Amino acid sequence: MKTIIRYNSFFAYSEENNRYFYTEFKDGVNIIYGKNTSGKSTLVQAINYTFGINDEKHKLSEVLTENIVFRLDFQIFKSSTESITIIRDSDFIFIKREGEPIKKFFGVSGNKSEEHKQLKTYLSELLGFNLFLESKGEYKLGSIESMFLPYYVAQDYGWVLILKSFRGLDYFRNFKFDYYDYYLGLCNEYDREEKQRLEIEKSKFETQIRFLAKTETENDNLQLSKLKDEAFINISAEYIEQYKDDKNKLLEKEKEYLILSNEIKFSEERRKILLAVNRNIKDQKPSEDDCPTCRQRLPSSLEKIYEHFQDIDDTTKLIKSIKAEIKDKQGNLNSLKIDINELRNLISKKYSILKDYRIDNLSVSTWIDNKANVRLSNIILMQIGEIETKLQETKEELTKFKTDEDLVQERKNKDAHFINTFYQYLAQLNVKSFNENYSLYNMKLFPQQGVELLKTLLAYYFAFNKLIKETTYVHRLPFVMDAIFKEDVDDDNRKLILSFINRNRPNDTQIIFSVAESKTNQKTAVEYNDEYFNSSANLILINTEKERAFLTDYETKYDYLKKETLELIE
């Protein structure tokens, strides 16, 4: 079942400076407009950041100094419709789903953190996303950036190079091929994992033949035979001592985990209380308000007013300190969890031999069998036979998967489909034909520059979006393009681009794009909407007068939203 996401509204609030931003999104076309550097890109980047895309953090460095809480309300359409809220407060992310407790992720600022990995897994399950990418010789679930990449064009590199709207994706081996194969419906993680399993089995078989000594130490039957043989009594005693030591280590780690979990819970409760206290202090002004307990007028002396603001400052510092403390402790908790799982696996694997030893009834016949098992060559031959059988079974299973030749042919078919649409779109945008043939899988730098390059990339993004819509399992996100007039686009090309967007925009998702508005432009965003979108587009104004104007002074009409947001993160 295909998953479709629809954005409803976005809210950003700085409690520290009492500044905010709020907008709503509609079905169809959404146009973000305002003066250059007013904050249009900030809105687009902030939405990505809210989902945990840390690649946007350096671009948002200026506004993040105001300690902003970001909130996105959206709907997800599968077999049914569900409303979801995701909130990001610095390193913390909170996700509220209908009928479920709030899901919390503490310490997501680093993509390699355990919490960020859990967030990635959670979002992938939510979206039905199963792209696996190769890293350090194994396939791992694709990054959050790879979930958003087909639907996002960044202002900087997005209009220069394909697949570059987010940084760091080149880190994955063969990223381009795995990315296109997944989104075009040619290959999924199961195909690759099955092939990888065969290679691992084969490698294990060859290793056991070459290293007989290693085989001896890894084989449970041999170890059990040694334990039962009187010549290995001392070795048995060493196994028991090692078991006791490791078991004690595990108990200590589990005790530390329990204590640390309680400390985190206690810190969370302190944070909730301090947030409530902080708001109450801010709301009770000396000489203007009454004491909430005795109803007497609060003191108005200079000394008391100073103490009032000092209390606010102290409480704010305590909140920041506790948030940092929770993040550090959560990281330690995740490390402890990894250590505990490793110890449990070690004990389960390494000492399963002892369990067999305790339950096995030793007799003359079993003693003779144990002596026979010690014959290393026979054991090795038996293992080789078992592995060869498994290897043959795996090869037979692989015959049902696509061969390399099949995959190459399917890529050619999809390539032809893409190129046909791509060239149609280039013609609509009046882009001159290329002197060389282009392939999706071997796409090179486009030879155009300036406006021609922008229109070429626009044709690419729309053609790819249309193509992946046909893939039944691929999720669909709002199609977001930042700064569609990035270059010095003349009025004729502006008309061409807007007409193209309206004619070819996806009909199953929202489309969101930003345009700069200045006195030098012949037309305003309102006029563009009237002329090219039949006045049906949703206009999102940042600011047409000021620069760096993403946040403005808070308005009390959003008190309900502010209150609910702050309560959710408490």
Summary of the structure (lengths in Angstrom):
residues: 570
radius of gyration: 30.7
end to end distance: 34.7
largest distance: 100.3
contacts: 1681
relative contact order: 0.17
helix: 55%
strand: 14%
